[in-house]
Amino acid sequence: MAAFICVPLFLSGKSPQLRAWRPLTLALLLFIIQEIIGGLRTFGIVPNVGIWLFIVHVIVSGILALLITALVIQLQVNRGWLR
């Protein structure tokens, strides 16, 4: 449900006040992928070894990086550095 709300905000992210929504929307998409992989691992469709463990850690690191990026962008917008 949150993805349907974020898509219009991603498209209107060209305005300076909503510029931080772009990385937040990408973080949401990575979170959705993370949840799907977690569900598949729970039911035994995807193994809990090998490349899947590496992919899970990379996705979580990507989410964290995008959240930090969104915070930095919003700080810059609030300070008036981005116009």
HTML snippet that shows the backbone in 3Dmol.js (N, CA, C, O; Angstrom):
<script src="https://3Dmol.org/build/3Dmol-min.js"></script>
<div id="view" style="width:600px;height:400px;position:relative"></div>
<script>
const pdb = `
ATOM      1  N   MET A   1       0.824  -1.184   0.000  1.00  0.00           N
ATOM      2  CA  MET A   1       0.000   0.000   0.000  1.00  0.00           C
ATOM      3  C   MET A   1       0.870   1.250   0.000  1.00  0.00           C
ATOM      4  O   MET A   1       0.558   2.243  -0.657  1.00  0.00           O
ATOM      5  N   ALA A   2       1.963   1.183   0.747  1.00  0.00           N
ATOM      6  CA  ALA A   2       2.844   2.348   0.803  1.00  0.00           C
ATOM      7  C   ALA A   2       3.490   2.615  -0.546  1.00  0.00           C
ATOM      8  O   ALA A   2       3.804   3.764  -0.859  1.00  0.00           O
ATOM      9  N   ALA A   3       3.695   1.578  -1.351  1.00  0.00           N
ATOM     10  CA  ALA A   3       4.295   1.771  -2.673  1.00  0.00           C
ATOM     11  C   ALA A   3       3.373   2.586  -3.571  1.00  0.00           C
ATOM     12  O   ALA A   3       3.843   3.409  -4.358  1.00  0.00           O
ATOM     13  N   PHE A   4       2.063   2.364  -3.461  1.00  0.00           N
ATOM     14  CA  PHE A   4       1.123   3.137  -4.272  1.00  0.00           C
ATOM     15  C   PHE A   4       1.108   4.606  -3.866  1.00  0.00           C
ATOM     16  O   PHE A   4       0.823   5.476  -4.689  1.00  0.00           O
ATOM     17  N   ILE A   5       1.407   4.881  -2.624  1.00  0.00           N
ATOM     18  CA  ILE A   5       1.467   6.266  -2.157  1.00  0.00           C
ATOM     19  C   ILE A   5       2.790   6.907  -2.567  1.00  0.00           C
ATOM     20  O   ILE A   5       2.830   8.094  -2.889  1.00  0.00           O
ATOM     21  N   CYS A   6       3.865   6.135  -2.556  1.00  0.00           N
ATOM     22  CA  CYS A   6       5.188   6.686  -2.848  1.00  0.00           C
ATOM     23  C   CYS A   6       5.429   6.948  -4.327  1.00  0.00           C
ATOM     24  O   CYS A   6       6.224   7.823  -4.670  1.00  0.00           O
ATOM     25  N   VAL A   7       4.770   6.219  -5.204  1.00  0.00           N
ATOM     26  CA  VAL A   7       5.026   6.398  -6.635  1.00  0.00           C
ATOM     27  C   VAL A   7       4.706   7.813  -7.098  1.00  0.00           C
ATOM     28  O   VAL A   7       5.534   8.405  -7.791  1.00  0.00           O
ATOM     29  N   PRO A   8       3.544   8.398  -6.756  1.00  0.00           N
ATOM     30  CA  PRO A   8       3.314   9.793  -7.166  1.00  0.00           C
ATOM     31  C   PRO A   8       4.313  10.760  -6.534  1.00  0.00           C
ATOM     32  O   PRO A   8       4.692  11.748  -7.163  1.00  0.00           O
ATOM     33  N   LEU A   9       4.739  10.493  -5.314  1.00  0.00           N
ATOM     34  CA  LEU A   9       5.733  11.356  -4.687  1.00  0.00           C
ATOM     35  C   LEU A   9       7.090  11.222  -5.370  1.00  0.00           C
ATOM     36  O   LEU A   9       7.841  12.193  -5.459  1.00  0.00           O
ATOM     37  N   PHE A  10       7.405  10.017  -5.853  1.00  0.00           N
ATOM     38  CA  PHE A  10       8.651   9.836  -6.598  1.00  0.00           C
ATOM     39  C   PHE A  10       8.610  10.638  -7.898  1.00  0.00           C
ATOM     40  O   PHE A  10       9.599  11.258  -8.287  1.00  0.00           O
ATOM     41  N   LEU A  11       7.462  10.618  -8.559  1.00  0.00           N
ATOM     42  CA  LEU A  11       7.337  11.340  -9.823  1.00  0.00           C
ATOM     43  C   LEU A  11       7.343  12.847  -9.618  1.00  0.00           C
ATOM     44  O   LEU A  11       7.806  13.587 -10.486  1.00  0.00           O
ATOM     45  N   SER A  12       6.838  13.309  -8.489  1.00  0.00           N
ATOM     46  CA  SER A  12       6.843  14.750  -8.227  1.00  0.00           C
ATOM     47  C   SER A  12       8.060  15.167  -7.415  1.00  0.00           C
ATOM     48  O   SER A  12       8.076  16.255  -6.840  1.00  0.00           O
ATOM     49  N   GLY A  13       9.071  14.323  -7.362  1.00  0.00           N
ATOM     50  CA  GLY A  13      10.269  14.599  -6.578  1.00  0.00           C
ATOM     51  C   GLY A  13      11.205  15.617  -7.205  1.00  0.00           C
ATOM     52  O   GLY A  13      12.307  15.831  -6.701  1.00  0.00           O
ATOM     53  N   LYS A  14      10.788  16.249  -8.295  1.00  0.00           N
ATOM     54  CA  LYS A  14      11.628  17.260  -8.917  1.00  0.00           C
ATOM     55  C   LYS A  14      11.608  18.566  -8.141  1.00  0.00           C
ATOM     56  O   LYS A  14      12.547  19.358  -8.219  1.00  0.00           O
ATOM     57  N   SER A  15      10.538  18.786  -7.393  1.00  0.00           N
ATOM     58  CA  SER A  15      10.496  20.005  -6.584  1.00  0.00           C
ATOM     59  C   SER A  15      11.445  19.852  -5.396  1.00  0.00           C
ATOM     60  O   SER A  15      11.603  18.748  -4.874  1.00  0.00           O
ATOM     61  N   PRO A  16      12.069  20.931  -4.967  1.00  0.00           N
ATOM     62  CA  PRO A  16      13.065  20.828  -3.892  1.00  0.00           C
ATOM     63  C   PRO A  16      12.503  20.298  -2.577  1.00  0.00           C
ATOM     64  O   PRO A  16      13.217  19.621  -1.838  1.00  0.00           O
ATOM     65  N   GLN A  17      11.268  20.585  -2.276  1.00  0.00           N
ATOM     66  CA  GLN A  17      10.703  20.147  -0.998  1.00  0.00           C
ATOM     67  C   GLN A  17      10.495  18.637  -0.946  1.00  0.00           C
ATOM     68  O   GLN A  17      10.501  18.048   0.135  1.00  0.00           O
ATOM     69  N   LEU A  18      10.313  18.013  -2.096  1.00  0.00           N
ATOM     70  CA  LEU A  18      10.057  16.568  -2.136  1.00  0.00           C
ATOM     71  C   LEU A  18      11.228  15.775  -2.712  1.00  0.00           C
ATOM     72  O   LEU A  18      11.055  14.616  -3.089  1.00  0.00           O
ATOM     73  N   ARG A  19      12.393  16.366  -2.787  1.00  0.00           N
ATOM     74  CA  ARG A  19      13.541  15.702  -3.398  1.00  0.00           C
ATOM     75  C   ARG A  19      14.002  14.483  -2.591  1.00  0.00           C
ATOM     76  O   ARG A  19      14.558  13.546  -3.164  1.00  0.00           O
ATOM     77  N   ALA A  20      13.784  14.478  -1.295  1.00  0.00           N
ATOM     78  CA  ALA A  20      14.220  13.349  -0.460  1.00  0.00           C
ATOM     79  C   ALA A  20      13.344  12.116  -0.650  1.00  0.00           C
ATOM     80  O   ALA A  20      13.709  11.030  -0.198  1.00  0.00           O
ATOM     81  N   TRP A  21      12.197  12.262  -1.309  1.00  0.00           N
ATOM     82  CA  TRP A  21      11.318  11.118  -1.510  1.00  0.00           C
ATOM     83  C   TRP A  21      11.857  10.148  -2.545  1.00  0.00           C
ATOM     84  O   TRP A  21      11.486   8.974  -2.542  1.00  0.00           O
ATOM     85  N   ARG A  22      12.720  10.613  -3.422  1.00  0.00           N
ATOM     86  CA  ARG A  22      13.266   9.701  -4.437  1.00  0.00           C
ATOM     87  C   ARG A  22      14.098   8.585  -3.805  1.00  0.00           C
ATOM     88  O   ARG A  22      13.834   7.416  -4.087  1.00  0.00           O
ATOM     89  N   PRO A  23      15.096   8.891  -2.959  1.00  0.00           N
ATOM     90  CA  PRO A  23      15.821   7.773  -2.336  1.00  0.00           C
ATOM     91  C   PRO A  23      14.954   6.971  -1.368  1.00  0.00           C
ATOM     92  O   PRO A  23      15.173   5.773  -1.187  1.00  0.00           O
ATOM     93  N   LEU A  24      13.969   7.625  -0.742  1.00  0.00           N
ATOM     94  CA  LEU A  24      13.075   6.877   0.147  1.00  0.00           C
ATOM     95  C   LEU A  24      12.236   5.866  -0.622  1.00  0.00           C
ATOM     96  O   LEU A  24      11.984   4.767  -0.129  1.00  0.00           O
ATOM     97  N   THR A  25      11.803   6.231  -1.826  1.00  0.00           N
ATOM     98  CA  THR A  25      11.026   5.306  -2.639  1.00  0.00           C
ATOM     99  C   THR A  25      11.890   4.134  -3.102  1.00  0.00           C
ATOM    100  O   THR A  25      11.435   2.991  -3.132  1.00  0.00           O
ATOM    101  N   LEU A  26      13.131   4.426  -3.461  1.00  0.00           N
ATOM    102  CA  LEU A  26      14.031   3.336  -3.838  1.00  0.00           C
ATOM    103  C   LEU A  26      14.308   2.417  -2.650  1.00  0.00           C
ATOM    104  O   LEU A  26      14.408   1.201  -2.815  1.00  0.00           O
ATOM    105  N   ALA A  27      14.432   2.993  -1.454  1.00  0.00           N
ATOM    106  CA  ALA A  27      14.611   2.178  -0.249  1.00  0.00           C
ATOM    107  C   ALA A  27      13.383   1.307  -0.003  1.00  0.00           C
ATOM    108  O   ALA A  27      13.507   0.162   0.431  1.00  0.00           O
ATOM    109  N   LEU A  28      12.204   1.844  -0.279  1.00  0.00           N
ATOM    110  CA  LEU A  28      10.974   1.064  -0.122  1.00  0.00           C
ATOM    111  C   LEU A  28      10.961  -0.115  -1.090  1.00  0.00           C
ATOM    112  O   LEU A  28      10.559  -1.217  -0.716  1.00  0.00           O
ATOM    113  N   LEU A  29      11.391   0.105  -2.315  1.00  0.00           N
ATOM    114  CA  LEU A  29      11.437  -0.995  -3.282  1.00  0.00           C
ATOM    115  C   LEU A  29      12.431  -2.074  -2.850  1.00  0.00           C
ATOM    116  O   LEU A  29      12.154  -3.266  -2.986  1.00  0.00           O
ATOM    117  N   LEU A  30      13.579  -1.661  -2.333  1.00  0.00           N
ATOM    118  CA  LEU A  30      14.533  -2.650  -1.817  1.00  0.00           C
ATOM    119  C   LEU A  30      13.961  -3.406  -0.620  1.00  0.00           C
ATOM    120  O   LEU A  30      14.206  -4.602  -0.461  1.00  0.00           O
ATOM    121  N   PHE A  31      13.194  -2.702   0.224  1.00  0.00           N
ATOM    122  CA  PHE A  31      12.574  -3.361   1.371  1.00  0.00           C
ATOM    123  C   PHE A  31      11.545  -4.396   0.911  1.00  0.00           C
ATOM    124  O   PHE A  31      11.430  -5.466   1.507  1.00  0.00           O
ATOM    125  N   ILE A  32      10.806  -4.078  -0.141  1.00  0.00           N
ATOM    126  CA  ILE A  32       9.832  -5.036  -0.672  1.00  0.00           C
ATOM    127  C   ILE A  32      10.558  -6.285  -1.177  1.00  0.00           C
ATOM    128  O   ILE A  32      10.112  -7.405  -0.930  1.00  0.00           O
ATOM    129  N   ILE A  33      11.666  -6.093  -1.878  1.00  0.00           N
ATOM    130  CA  ILE A  33      12.458  -7.240  -2.348  1.00  0.00           C
ATOM    131  C   ILE A  33      12.981  -8.049  -1.164  1.00  0.00           C
ATOM    132  O   ILE A  33      12.982  -9.280  -1.199  1.00  0.00           O
ATOM    133  N   GLN A  34      13.425  -7.356  -0.121  1.00  0.00           N
ATOM    134  CA  GLN A  34      13.921  -8.029   1.084  1.00  0.00           C
ATOM    135  C   GLN A  34      12.824  -8.874   1.733  1.00  0.00           C
ATOM    136  O   GLN A  34      13.076 -10.002   2.157  1.00  0.00           O
ATOM    137  N   GLU A  35      11.624  -8.337   1.808  1.00  0.00           N
ATOM    138  CA  GLU A  35      10.518  -9.081   2.409  1.00  0.00           C
ATOM    139  C   GLU A  35      10.133 -10.293   1.573  1.00  0.00           C
ATOM    140  O   GLU A  35       9.805 -11.345   2.123  1.00  0.00           O
ATOM    141  N   ILE A  36      10.169 -10.161   0.254  1.00  0.00           N
ATOM    142  CA  ILE A  36       9.840 -11.295  -0.612  1.00  0.00           C
ATOM    143  C   ILE A  36      10.877 -12.403  -0.444  1.00  0.00           C
ATOM    144  O   ILE A  36      10.524 -13.577  -0.333  1.00  0.00           O
ATOM    145  N   ILE A  37      12.156 -12.031  -0.425  1.00  0.00           N
ATOM    146  CA  ILE A  37      13.204 -13.039  -0.230  1.00  0.00           C
ATOM    147  C   ILE A  37      13.071 -13.680   1.150  1.00  0.00           C
ATOM    148  O   ILE A  37      13.258 -14.889   1.287  1.00  0.00           O
ATOM    149  N   GLY A  38      12.751 -12.891   2.167  1.00  0.00           N
ATOM    150  CA  GLY A  38      12.563 -13.441   3.511  1.00  0.00           C
ATOM    151  C   GLY A  38      11.412 -14.423   3.579  1.00  0.00           C
ATOM    152  O   GLY A  38      11.508 -15.455   4.243  1.00  0.00           O
ATOM    153  N   GLY A  39      10.320 -14.105   2.893  1.00  0.00           N
ATOM    154  CA  GLY A  39       9.188 -15.035   2.845  1.00  0.00           C
ATOM    155  C   GLY A  39       9.526 -16.317   2.114  1.00  0.00           C
ATOM    156  O   GLY A  39       9.133 -17.406   2.534  1.00  0.00           O
ATOM    157  N   LEU A  40      10.253 -16.185   1.022  1.00  0.00           N
ATOM    158  CA  LEU A  40      10.657 -17.384   0.277  1.00  0.00           C
ATOM    159  C   LEU A  40      11.620 -18.245   1.092  1.00  0.00           C
ATOM    160  O   LEU A  40      11.570 -19.473   1.022  1.00  0.00           O
ATOM    161  N   ARG A  41      12.493 -17.604   1.862  1.00  0.00           N
ATOM    162  CA  ARG A  41      13.403 -18.366   2.727  1.00  0.00           C
ATOM    163  C   ARG A  41      12.643 -19.055   3.846  1.00  0.00           C
ATOM    164  O   ARG A  41      12.997 -20.167   4.237  1.00  0.00           O
ATOM    165  N   THR A  42      11.606 -18.416   4.369  1.00  0.00           N
ATOM    166  CA  THR A  42      10.828 -19.005   5.453  1.00  0.00           C
ATOM    167  C   THR A  42      10.144 -20.299   5.015  1.00  0.00           C
ATOM    168  O   THR A  42      10.103 -21.270   5.770  1.00  0.00           O
ATOM    169  N   PHE A  43       9.609 -20.310   3.799  1.00  0.00           N
ATOM    170  CA  PHE A  43       8.902 -21.483   3.308  1.00  0.00           C
ATOM    171  C   PHE A  43       9.813 -22.491   2.617  1.00  0.00           C
ATOM    172  O   PHE A  43       9.338 -23.493   2.083  1.00  0.00           O
ATOM    173  N   GLY A  44      11.123 -22.230   2.625  1.00  0.00           N
ATOM    174  CA  GLY A  44      12.070 -23.183   2.091  1.00  0.00           C
ATOM    175  C   GLY A  44      12.204 -23.175   0.583  1.00  0.00           C
ATOM    176  O   GLY A  44      12.804 -24.090   0.019  1.00  0.00           O
ATOM    177  N   ILE A  45      11.666 -22.176  -0.083  1.00  0.00           N
ATOM    178  CA  ILE A  45      11.777 -22.098  -1.540  1.00  0.00           C
ATOM    179  C   ILE A  45      13.181 -21.647  -1.936  1.00  0.00           C
ATOM    180  O   ILE A  45      13.751 -22.124  -2.918  1.00  0.00           O
ATOM    181  N   VAL A  46      13.725 -20.719  -1.152  1.00  0.00           N
ATOM    182  CA  VAL A  46      15.081 -20.214  -1.384  1.00  0.00           C
ATOM    183  C   VAL A  46      15.961 -20.753  -0.255  1.00  0.00           C
ATOM    184  O   VAL A  46      15.570 -20.671   0.909  1.00  0.00           O
ATOM    185  N   PRO A  47      17.134 -21.300  -0.567  1.00  0.00           N
ATOM    186  CA  PRO A  47      17.991 -21.840   0.491  1.00  0.00           C
ATOM    187  C   PRO A  47      18.575 -20.749   1.384  1.00  0.00           C
ATOM    188  O   PRO A  47      18.698 -19.596   0.968  1.00  0.00           O
ATOM    189  N   ASN A  48      18.928 -21.114   2.590  1.00  0.00           N
ATOM    190  CA  ASN A  48      19.493 -20.174   3.558  1.00  0.00           C
ATOM    191  C   ASN A  48      21.018 -20.129   3.502  1.00  0.00           C
ATOM    192  O   ASN A  48      21.653 -19.713   4.471  1.00  0.00           O
ATOM    193  N   VAL A  49      21.601 -20.535   2.419  1.00  0.00           N
ATOM    194  CA  VAL A  49      23.058 -20.569   2.296  1.00  0.00           C
ATOM    195  C   VAL A  49      23.473 -19.919   0.984  1.00  0.00           C
ATOM    196  O   VAL A  49      22.656 -19.651   0.103  1.00  0.00           O
ATOM    197  N   GLY A  50      24.775 -19.676   0.892  1.00  0.00           N
ATOM    198  CA  GLY A  50      25.348 -19.240  -0.367  1.00  0.00           C
ATOM    199  C   GLY A  50      25.076 -17.784  -0.704  1.00  0.00           C
ATOM    200  O   GLY A  50      25.142 -16.901   0.152  1.00  0.00           O
ATOM    201  N   ILE A  51      24.774 -17.562  -1.960  1.00  0.00           N
ATOM    202  CA  ILE A  51      24.619 -16.214  -2.492  1.00  0.00           C
ATOM    203  C   ILE A  51      23.415 -15.498  -1.887  1.00  0.00           C
ATOM    204  O   ILE A  51      23.396 -14.268  -1.841  1.00  0.00           O
ATOM    205  N   TRP A  52      22.410 -16.240  -1.422  1.00  0.00           N
ATOM    206  CA  TRP A  52      21.209 -15.605  -0.887  1.00  0.00           C
ATOM    207  C   TRP A  52      21.497 -14.845   0.395  1.00  0.00           C
ATOM    208  O   TRP A  52      20.916 -13.787   0.633  1.00  0.00           O
ATOM    209  N   LEU A  53      22.390 -15.374   1.222  1.00  0.00           N
ATOM    210  CA  LEU A  53      22.765 -14.637   2.434  1.00  0.00           C
ATOM    211  C   LEU A  53      23.502 -13.358   2.080  1.00  0.00           C
ATOM    212  O   LEU A  53      23.300 -12.324   2.716  1.00  0.00           O
ATOM    213  N   PHE A  54      24.357 -13.423   1.067  1.00  0.00           N
ATOM    214  CA  PHE A  54      25.092 -12.239   0.619  1.00  0.00           C
ATOM    215  C   PHE A  54      24.136 -11.194   0.056  1.00  0.00           C
ATOM    216  O   PHE A  54      24.277 -10.006   0.346  1.00  0.00           O
ATOM    217  N   ILE A  55      23.165 -11.626  -0.747  1.00  0.00           N
ATOM    218  CA  ILE A  55      22.202 -10.696  -1.346  1.00  0.00           C
ATOM    219  C   ILE A  55      21.399  -9.993  -0.264  1.00  0.00           C
ATOM    220  O   ILE A  55      21.143  -8.794  -0.367  1.00  0.00           O
ATOM    221  N   VAL A  56      21.001 -10.718   0.769  1.00  0.00           N
ATOM    222  CA  VAL A  56      20.219 -10.113   1.853  1.00  0.00           C
ATOM    223  C   VAL A  56      21.016  -9.006   2.537  1.00  0.00           C
ATOM    224  O   VAL A  56      20.467  -7.947   2.842  1.00  0.00           O
ATOM    225  N   HIS A  57      22.279  -9.236   2.777  1.00  0.00           N
ATOM    226  CA  HIS A  57      23.099  -8.217   3.440  1.00  0.00           C
ATOM    227  C   HIS A  57      23.345  -7.016   2.535  1.00  0.00           C
ATOM    228  O   HIS A  57      23.400  -5.882   3.011  1.00  0.00           O
ATOM    229  N   VAL A  58      23.490  -7.251   1.257  1.00  0.00           N
ATOM    230  CA  VAL A  58      23.678  -6.147   0.318  1.00  0.00           C
ATOM    231  C   VAL A  58      22.415  -5.302   0.233  1.00  0.00           C
ATOM    232  O   VAL A  58      22.492  -4.074   0.181  1.00  0.00           O
ATOM    233  N   ILE A  59      21.258  -5.945   0.217  1.00  0.00           N
ATOM    234  CA  ILE A  59      19.997  -5.205   0.145  1.00  0.00           C
ATOM    235  C   ILE A  59      19.811  -4.353   1.396  1.00  0.00           C
ATOM    236  O   ILE A  59      19.415  -3.191   1.298  1.00  0.00           O
ATOM    237  N   VAL A  60      20.089  -4.912   2.560  1.00  0.00           N
ATOM    238  CA  VAL A  60      19.946  -4.149   3.805  1.00  0.00           C
ATOM    239  C   VAL A  60      20.919  -2.974   3.833  1.00  0.00           C
ATOM    240  O   VAL A  60      20.563  -1.890   4.295  1.00  0.00           O
ATOM    241  N   SER A  61      22.137  -3.175   3.346  1.00  0.00           N
ATOM    242  CA  SER A  61      23.101  -2.078   3.280  1.00  0.00           C
ATOM    243  C   SER A  61      22.632  -1.002   2.313  1.00  0.00           C
ATOM    244  O   SER A  61      22.818   0.187   2.570  1.00  0.00           O
ATOM    245  N   GLY A  62      22.030  -1.407   1.209  1.00  0.00           N
ATOM    246  CA  GLY A  62      21.479  -0.442   0.261  1.00  0.00           C
ATOM    247  C   GLY A  62      20.349   0.366   0.854  1.00  0.00           C
ATOM    248  O   GLY A  62      20.258   1.571   0.619  1.00  0.00           O
ATOM    249  N   ILE A  63      19.482  -0.281   1.623  1.00  0.00           N
ATOM    250  CA  ILE A  63      18.383   0.427   2.286  1.00  0.00           C
ATOM    251  C   ILE A  63      18.935   1.464   3.248  1.00  0.00           C
ATOM    252  O   ILE A  63      18.478   2.607   3.268  1.00  0.00           O
ATOM    253  N   LEU A  64      19.916   1.066   4.043  1.00  0.00           N
ATOM    254  CA  LEU A  64      20.518   1.996   4.995  1.00  0.00           C
ATOM    255  C   LEU A  64      21.183   3.172   4.287  1.00  0.00           C
ATOM    256  O   LEU A  64      21.049   4.313   4.728  1.00  0.00           O
ATOM    257  N   ALA A  65      21.894   2.906   3.202  1.00  0.00           N
ATOM    258  CA  ALA A  65      22.551   3.980   2.453  1.00  0.00           C
ATOM    259  C   ALA A  65      21.525   4.947   1.865  1.00  0.00           C
ATOM    260  O   ALA A  65      21.734   6.160   1.881  1.00  0.00           O
ATOM    261  N   LEU A  66      20.425   4.417   1.350  1.00  0.00           N
ATOM    262  CA  LEU A  66      19.394   5.286   0.781  1.00  0.00           C
ATOM    263  C   LEU A  66      18.696   6.113   1.861  1.00  0.00           C
ATOM    264  O   LEU A  66      18.346   7.268   1.622  1.00  0.00           O
ATOM    265  N   LEU A  67      18.492   5.538   3.038  1.00  0.00           N
ATOM    266  CA  LEU A  67      17.888   6.305   4.128  1.00  0.00           C
ATOM    267  C   LEU A  67      18.803   7.441   4.578  1.00  0.00           C
ATOM    268  O   LEU A  67      18.337   8.551   4.836  1.00  0.00           O
ATOM    269  N   ILE A  68      20.092   7.166   4.671  1.00  0.00           N
ATOM    270  CA  ILE A  68      21.047   8.219   5.043  1.00  0.00           C
ATOM    271  C   ILE A  68      21.086   9.296   3.967  1.00  0.00           C
ATOM    272  O   ILE A  68      21.144  10.484   4.281  1.00  0.00           O
ATOM    273  N   THR A  69      21.055   8.889   2.703  1.00  0.00           N
ATOM    274  CA  THR A  69      21.035   9.854   1.603  1.00  0.00           C
ATOM    275  C   THR A  69      19.804  10.744   1.675  1.00  0.00           C
ATOM    276  O   THR A  69      19.900  11.955   1.479  1.00  0.00           O
ATOM    277  N   ALA A  70      18.645  10.150   1.957  1.00  0.00           N
ATOM    278  CA  ALA A  70      17.416  10.935   2.064  1.00  0.00           C
ATOM    279  C   ALA A  70      17.500  11.928   3.223  1.00  0.00           C
ATOM    280  O   ALA A  70      17.040  13.064   3.102  1.00  0.00           O
ATOM    281  N   LEU A  71      18.077  11.509   4.331  1.00  0.00           N
ATOM    282  CA  LEU A  71      18.227  12.430   5.462  1.00  0.00           C
ATOM    283  C   LEU A  71      19.147  13.594   5.128  1.00  0.00           C
ATOM    284  O   LEU A  71      18.862  14.736   5.489  1.00  0.00           O
ATOM    285  N   VAL A  72      20.237  13.315   4.448  1.00  0.00           N
ATOM    286  CA  VAL A  72      21.171  14.384   4.072  1.00  0.00           C
ATOM    287  C   VAL A  72      20.516  15.342   3.087  1.00  0.00           C
ATOM    288  O   VAL A  72      20.676  16.557   3.208  1.00  0.00           O
ATOM    289  N   ILE A  73      19.788  14.816   2.121  1.00  0.00           N
ATOM    290  CA  ILE A  73      19.093  15.675   1.161  1.00  0.00           C
ATOM    291  C   ILE A  73      18.075  16.550   1.871  1.00  0.00           C
ATOM    292  O   ILE A  73      17.976  17.742   1.577  1.00  0.00           O
ATOM    293  N   GLN A  74      17.314  15.977   2.805  1.00  0.00           N
ATOM    294  CA  GLN A  74      16.302  16.766   3.510  1.00  0.00           C
ATOM    295  C   GLN A  74      16.950  17.836   4.378  1.00  0.00           C
ATOM    296  O   GLN A  74      16.409  18.935   4.498  1.00  0.00           O
ATOM    297  N   LEU A  75      18.093  17.540   4.986  1.00  0.00           N
ATOM    298  CA  LEU A  75      18.812  18.562   5.747  1.00  0.00           C
ATOM    299  C   LEU A  75      19.259  19.703   4.846  1.00  0.00           C
ATOM    300  O   LEU A  75      19.164  20.871   5.224  1.00  0.00           O
ATOM    301  N   GLN A  76      19.742  19.372   3.665  1.00  0.00           N
ATOM    302  CA  GLN A  76      20.157  20.403   2.720  1.00  0.00           C
ATOM    303  C   GLN A  76      18.973  21.247   2.249  1.00  0.00           C
ATOM    304  O   GLN A  76      19.105  22.458   2.070  1.00  0.00           O
ATOM    305  N   VAL A  77      17.832  20.619   2.052  1.00  0.00           N
ATOM    306  CA  VAL A  77      16.632  21.361   1.647  1.00  0.00           C
ATOM    307  C   VAL A  77      16.203  22.297   2.762  1.00  0.00           C
ATOM    308  O   VAL A  77      15.861  23.452   2.506  1.00  0.00           O
ATOM    309  N   ASN A  78      16.216  21.809   4.002  1.00  0.00           N
ATOM    310  CA  ASN A  78      15.789  22.644   5.132  1.00  0.00           C
ATOM    311  C   ASN A  78      16.726  23.818   5.366  1.00  0.00           C
ATOM    312  O   ASN A  78      16.286  24.880   5.805  1.00  0.00           O
ATOM    313  N   ARG A  79      18.002  23.645   5.083  1.00  0.00           N
ATOM    314  CA  ARG A  79      18.965  24.727   5.254  1.00  0.00           C
ATOM    315  C   ARG A  79      18.935  25.719   4.093  1.00  0.00           C
ATOM    316  O   ARG A  79      19.528  26.795   4.176  1.00  0.00           O
ATOM    317  N   GLY A  80      18.250  25.359   3.021  1.00  0.00           N
ATOM    318  CA  GLY A  80      18.161  26.245   1.881  1.00  0.00           C
ATOM    319  C   GLY A  80      19.296  26.093   0.906  1.00  0.00           C
ATOM    320  O   GLY A  80      19.496  26.969   0.064  1.00  0.00           O
ATOM    321  N   TRP A  81      20.045  25.022   0.984  1.00  0.00           N
ATOM    322  CA  TRP A  81      21.179  24.821   0.073  1.00  0.00           C
ATOM    323  C   TRP A  81      20.756  24.299  -1.276  1.00  0.00           C
ATOM    324  O   TRP A  81      21.456  24.509  -2.267  1.00  0.00           O
ATOM    325  N   LEU A  82      19.612  23.615  -1.338  1.00  0.00           N
ATOM    326  CA  LEU A  82      19.099  23.102  -2.626  1.00  0.00           C
ATOM    327  C   LEU A  82      17.908  23.966  -3.043  1.00  0.00           C
ATOM    328  O   LEU A  82      17.013  24.255  -2.248  1.00  0.00           O
ATOM    329  N   ARG A  83      17.926  24.356  -4.285  1.00  0.00           N
ATOM    330  CA  ARG A  83      16.814  25.180  -4.800  1.00  0.00           C
ATOM    331  C   ARG A  83      16.295  24.625  -6.081  1.00  0.00           C
ATOM    332  O   ARG A  83      15.363  25.181  -6.662  1.00  0.00           O
TER     333      ARG A  83
END
`;
const viewer = $3Dmol.createViewer("view");
viewer.addModel(pdb, "pdb");
viewer.setStyle({}, {cartoon: {color: "spectrum"}});
viewer.zoomTo();
viewer.render();
</script>
